[in-house]
Every structure is written in C-alpha cells, then in structure tokens.
C-alpha cells in the first residue's frame, strides 16, 4: 500500500480534488461525488456528506443575502424588478459554490480522520 502525503482539507475543498492524492477530481458533475478517483483509484462511493453542507448554506448564505437585500433596499431604493434580477442568480450561484466547497471539505475531513471506509 502506497503512502500518500496528507492533503490540506481546505485546499481539497477549494479545488474539489481527491482527498488522498489531491490530483483527481472529487466531483463528477456539479455536486455528485465521483465513484472513484481517476488518478489514484480511491473508492469514493462510501462518502456521505449528509445534510450538513445544506444546513450551513441555507443558514449562512440566507443570512448574508438577506442582509445585502436590506442594505440595497434601504441605501438605493431600487425598483422591485431590479431585486428580481439581482438576488435569484446571486443566491443560486452562491449556493452551488458553497455546497460544493462544504461537501468537499467534509469528505476531506472524513478521509483525514478515517471516519468512513474510504480505502479501496
């Protein structure tokens, strides 16, 4: 069994890389975890990030977006249709990015602490 250098969970999360080798891709698509790492053949099927990332995104991003909505409304008083142009795309893009990063970070932590059967 080869020894793999320890990867930084933050680096893995930001790049969406394999938690073992740091070279392969963790995701197969936007948010779906790949079955195996193409670089080191790590079996990634046993990973379950659960609802943790979604809860943080809902609470964290929701609070940030709402603060921005109120600030823009009270500072600039834009028409209602401008709010409809700004906030939905910003919210969806932010949610997708945050879910991806938090999910990758949680999987990297699971690998680092060996809390799931990742070796294979």
MARMIMAR-75244 format. One record per residue: x, y, z of N, C-alpha, C in turn; residue in one letter; residue number from 1; chain. Coordinates in steps of 0.1 Angstrom, whole numbers, padded with zeros to 4 digits. Layout:
// residues N
{pt {X,Y,Z},{X,Y,Z},{X,Y,Z},'A',NUM,'A'};
...
This chain:
// residues 120
{pt {0008,-0012,0000},{0000,0000,0000},{0009,0012,0000},'X',1,'A'};
{pt {0006,0021,-0009},{0015,0033,-0011},{0011,0043,0000},'X',2,'A'};
{pt {0021,0051,0004},{0019,0062,0014},{0016,0074,0006},'X',3,'A'};
{pt {0005,0081,0010},{0001,0093,0003},{0003,0105,0012},'X',4,'A'};
{pt {0008,0116,0007},{0011,0128,0016},{-0003,0133,0020},'X',5,'A'};
{pt {-0003,0138,0032},{-0015,0144,0038},{-0019,0156,0030},'X',6,'A'};
{pt {-0031,0157,0026},{-0036,0169,0019},{-0043,0178,0028},'X',7,'A'};
{pt {-0043,0191,0025},{-0050,0201,0033},{-0065,0200,0030},'X',8,'A'};
{pt {-0073,0198,0040},{-0088,0198,0037},{-0093,0211,0030},'X',9,'A'};
{pt {-0087,0222,0034},{-0092,0235,0028},{-0088,0235,0013},'X',10,'A'};
{pt {-0076,0231,0010},{-0071,0230,-0004},{-0080,0221,-0012},'X',11,'A'};
{pt {-0082,0209,-0006},{-0091,0199,-0013},{-0105,0205,-0015},'X',12,'A'};
{pt {-0110,0212,-0005},{-0124,0217,-0007},{-0124,0228,-0018},'X',13,'A'};
{pt {-0115,0237,-0018},{-0115,0248,-0028},{-0112,0243,-0042},'X',14,'A'};
{pt {-0104,0232,-0043},{-0102,0227,-0057},{-0111,0216,-0061},'X',15,'A'};
{pt {-0118,0210,-0051},{-0127,0198,-0055},{-0119,0186,-0059},'X',16,'A'};
{pt {-0108,0184,-0052},{-0098,0173,-0056},{-0100,0161,-0047},'X',17,'A'};
{pt {-0094,0150,-0051},{-0094,0138,-0043},{-0087,0140,-0030},'X',18,'A'};
{pt {-0093,0135,-0019},{-0087,0137,-0006},{-0075,0129,-0003},'X',19,'A'};
{pt {-0072,0119,-0011},{-0060,0111,-0009},{-0048,0116,-0017},'X',20,'A'};
{pt {-0050,0118,-0030},{-0038,0122,-0039},{-0038,0137,-0042},'X',21,'A'};
{pt {-0050,0143,-0041},{-0050,0158,-0044},{-0050,0161,-0059},'X',22,'A'};
{pt {-0049,0150,-0068},{-0048,0152,-0082},{-0061,0149,-0089},'X',23,'A'};
{pt {-0068,0139,-0086},{-0080,0135,-0092},{-0092,0144,-0088},'X',24,'A'};
{pt {-0103,0143,-0096},{-0114,0151,-0093},{-0123,0144,-0083},'X',25,'A'};
{pt {-0128,0151,-0073},{-0138,0146,-0063},{-0152,0145,-0069},'X',26,'A'};
{pt {-0155,0154,-0077},{-0169,0155,-0082},{-0170,0151,-0097},'X',27,'A'};
{pt {-0181,0144,-0099},{-0185,0140,-0113},{-0197,0148,-0116},'X',28,'A'};
{pt {-0195,0160,-0121},{-0206,0170,-0123},{-0205,0181,-0113},'X',29,'A'};
{pt {-0216,0188,-0111},{-0216,0199,-0102},{-0215,0195,-0087},'X',30,'A'};
{pt {-0224,0186,-0083},{-0224,0182,-0068},{-0223,0167,-0066},'X',31,'A'};
{pt {-0223,0159,-0076},{-0223,0145,-0075},{-0208,0140,-0072},'X',32,'A'};
{pt {-0206,0133,-0061},{-0193,0127,-0058},{-0190,0116,-0068},'X',33,'A'};
{pt {-0178,0116,-0074},{-0174,0105,-0083},{-0173,0092,-0076},'X',34,'A'};
{pt {-0175,0081,-0083},{-0174,0068,-0078},{-0159,0064,-0074},'X',35,'A'};
{pt {-0150,0069,-0082},{-0136,0066,-0080},{-0127,0078,-0084},'X',36,'A'};
{pt {-0116,0079,-0078},{-0106,0089,-0082},{-0099,0084,-0095},'X',37,'A'};
{pt {-0099,0091,-0105},{-0092,0087,-0118},{-0077,0086,-0116},'X',38,'A'};
{pt {-0072,0094,-0107},{-0057,0094,-0105},{-0052,0083,-0096},'X',39,'A'};
{pt {-0058,0081,-0085},{-0053,0071,-0075},{-0062,0059,-0073},'X',40,'A'};
{pt {-0073,0059,-0079},{-0083,0048,-0078},{-0089,0047,-0064},'X',41,'A'};
{pt {-0090,0057,-0057},{-0096,0057,-0044},{-0111,0055,-0046},'X',42,'A'};
{pt {-0117,0046,-0039},{-0132,0044,-0039},{-0139,0055,-0031},'X',43,'A'};
{pt {-0146,0063,-0038},{-0153,0074,-0031},{-0168,0072,-0029},'X',44,'A'};
{pt {-0172,0060,-0032},{-0187,0057,-0031},{-0192,0056,-0016},'X',45,'A'};
{pt {-0183,0054,-0007},{-0187,0053,0007},{-0189,0067,0014},'X',46,'A'};
{pt {-0187,0078,0007},{-0188,0091,0013},{-0203,0096,0013},'X',47,'A'};
{pt {-0206,0101,0025},{-0219,0107,0026},{-0218,0120,0034},'X',48,'A'};
{pt {-0219,0131,0028},{-0217,0144,0034},{-0230,0147,0042},'X',49,'A'};
{pt {-0241,0140,0039},{-0253,0142,0047},{-0259,0156,0044},'X',50,'A'};
{pt {-0266,0161,0054},{-0273,0174,0052},{-0265,0185,0058},'X',51,'A'};
{pt {-0254,0182,0063},{-0246,0193,0070},{-0243,0205,0061},'X',52,'A'};
{pt {-0237,0202,0049},{-0234,0214,0040},{-0247,0222,0036},'X',53,'A'};
{pt {-0258,0215,0034},{-0270,0222,0030},{-0275,0231,0042},'X',54,'A'};
{pt {-0274,0226,0054},{-0279,0234,0065},{-0270,0247,0067},'X',55,'A'};
{pt {-0257,0246,0065},{-0248,0257,0066},{-0251,0267,0055},'X',56,'A'};
{pt {-0253,0262,0043},{-0256,0271,0031},{-0269,0278,0033},'X',57,'A'};
{pt {-0280,0271,0038},{-0293,0277,0040},{-0292,0288,0050},'X',58,'A'};
{pt {-0286,0285,0062},{-0285,0295,0072},{-0275,0306,0069},'X',59,'A'};
{pt {-0263,0302,0065},{-0252,0312,0063},{-0255,0321,0051},'X',60,'A'};
{pt {-0258,0315,0039},{-0260,0323,0027},{-0273,0330,0028},'X',61,'A'};
{pt {-0283,0324,0034},{-0296,0331,0036},{-0294,0344,0044},'X',62,'A'};
{pt {-0287,0343,0055},{-0284,0355,0063},{-0276,0366,0055},'X',63,'A'};
{pt {-0266,0361,0048},{-0258,0371,0041},{-0266,0378,0030},'X',64,'A'};
{pt {-0274,0370,0022},{-0282,0375,0011},{-0292,0385,0017},'X',65,'A'};
{pt {-0299,0381,0028},{-0309,0390,0033},{-0303,0403,0038},'X',66,'A'};
{pt {-0292,0402,0044},{-0285,0415,0049},{-0282,0424,0036},'X',67,'A'};
{pt {-0278,0417,0026},{-0275,0425,0013},{-0288,0431,0007},'X',68,'A'};
{pt {-0298,0423,0007},{-0311,0428,0002},{-0316,0440,0010},'X',69,'A'};
{pt {-0315,0439,0023},{-0320,0451,0031},{-0311,0463,0029},'X',70,'A'};
{pt {-0298,0460,0028},{-0288,0471,0026},{-0291,0478,0013},'X',71,'A'};
{pt {-0292,0470,0002},{-0295,0476,-0011},{-0308,0483,-0011},'X',72,'A'};
{pt {-0318,0478,-0005},{-0332,0484,-0005},{-0332,0497,0002},'X',73,'A'};
{pt {-0326,0498,0014},{-0326,0510,0022},{-0316,0520,0017},'X',74,'A'};
{pt {-0305,0516,0011},{-0295,0525,0006},{-0298,0531,-0007},'X',75,'A'};
{pt {-0303,0523,-0017},{-0305,0527,-0030},{-0320,0528,-0034},'X',76,'A'};
{pt {-0329,0521,-0027},{-0343,0521,-0030},{-0346,0517,-0045},'X',77,'A'};
{pt {-0341,0506,-0050},{-0343,0502,-0064},{-0357,0497,-0066},'X',78,'A'};
{pt {-0361,0497,-0078},{-0375,0491,-0081},{-0375,0476,-0078},'X',79,'A'};
{pt {-0386,0471,-0076},{-0388,0457,-0072},{-0382,0447,-0082},'X',80,'A'};
{pt {-0384,0451,-0095},{-0379,0442,-0106},{-0364,0441,-0106},'X',81,'A'};
{pt {-0357,0451,-0101},{-0342,0450,-0100},{-0338,0440,-0090},'X',82,'A'};
{pt {-0346,0439,-0079},{-0343,0429,-0069},{-0344,0415,-0075},'X',83,'A'};
{pt {-0355,0413,-0084},{-0357,0400,-0090},{-0346,0397,-0100},'X',84,'A'};
{pt {-0339,0407,-0105},{-0328,0404,-0114},{-0315,0401,-0107},'X',85,'A'};
{pt {-0313,0407,-0095},{-0301,0406,-0088},{-0300,0393,-0079},'X',86,'A'};
{pt {-0310,0391,-0071},{-0309,0382,-0060},{-0310,0367,-0063},'X',87,'A'};
{pt {-0320,0363,-0072},{-0320,0349,-0075},{-0308,0343,-0082},'X',88,'A'};
{pt {-0302,0349,-0092},{-0290,0344,-0097},{-0278,0344,-0088},'X',89,'A'};
{pt {-0277,0354,-0080},{-0266,0355,-0070},{-0268,0344,-0059},'X',90,'A'};
{pt {-0280,0342,-0055},{-0283,0332,-0045},{-0280,0318,-0050},'X',91,'A'};
{pt {-0285,0315,-0062},{-0283,0301,-0068},{-0268,0299,-0070},'X',92,'A'};
{pt {-0261,0308,-0076},{-0246,0307,-0078},{-0239,0305,-0065},'X',93,'A'};
{pt {-0242,0313,-0055},{-0236,0312,-0042},{-0238,0299,-0035},'X',94,'A'};
{pt {-0251,0294,-0036},{-0255,0282,-0030},{-0247,0270,-0037},'X',95,'A'};
{pt {-0247,0270,-0050},{-0240,0259,-0057},{-0225,0259,-0053},'X',96,'A'};
{pt {-0219,0270,-0053},{-0204,0271,-0049},{-0202,0267,-0035},'X',97,'A'};
{pt {-0210,0272,-0026},{-0209,0269,-0012},{-0211,0254,-0009},'X',98,'A'};
{pt {-0221,0248,-0015},{-0224,0234,-0013},{-0213,0225,-0018},'X',99,'A'};
{pt {-0207,0229,-0029},{-0196,0221,-0035},{-0184,0222,-0025},'X',100,'A'};
{pt {-0180,0234,-0021},{-0169,0236,-0012},{-0171,0229,0002},'X',101,'A'};
{pt {-0183,0231,0008},{-0185,0224,0021},{-0186,0209,0020},'X',102,'A'};
{pt {-0192,0204,0009},{-0193,0190,0007},{-0179,0184,0006},'X',103,'A'};
{pt {-0170,0190,-0002},{-0156,0186,-0004},{-0148,0187,0009},'X',104,'A'};
{pt {-0150,0197,0016},{-0143,0199,0029},{-0147,0188,0039},'X',105,'A'};
{pt {-0160,0185,0039},{-0165,0174,0048},{-0159,0160,0044},'X',106,'A'};
{pt {-0159,0158,0032},{-0153,0145,0027},{-0138,0144,0030},'X',107,'A'};
{pt {-0131,0156,0028},{-0117,0156,0031},{-0115,0154,0046},'X',108,'A'};
{pt {-0123,0159,0054},{-0122,0157,0069},{-0125,0142,0072},'X',109,'A'};
{pt {-0135,0136,0066},{-0138,0122,0068},{-0126,0113,0064},'X',110,'A'};
{pt {-0120,0117,0053},{-0108,0109,0048},{-0096,0111,0058},'X',111,'A'};
{pt {-0094,0123,0062},{-0083,0126,0071},{-0084,0119,0085},'X',112,'A'};
{pt {-0096,0118,0089},{-0099,0111,0102},{-0104,0097,0101},'X',113,'A'};
{pt {-0104,0092,0089},{-0108,0078,0086},{-0121,0074,0092},'X',114,'A'};
{pt {-0131,0083,0091},{-0144,0080,0097},{-0153,0072,0088},'X',115,'A'};
{pt {-0149,0071,0076},{-0157,0062,0067},{-0147,0053,0060},'X',116,'A'};
{pt {-0152,0042,0054},{-0144,0032,0047},{-0140,0038,0034},'X',117,'A'};
{pt {-0130,0046,0033},{-0126,0052,0020},{-0115,0044,0013},'X',118,'A'};
{pt {-0108,0037,0020},{-0097,0030,0013},{-0102,0018,0004},'X',119,'A'};
{pt {-0097,0016,-0007},{-0101,0006,-0015},{-0094,0004,-0028},'X',120,'A'};
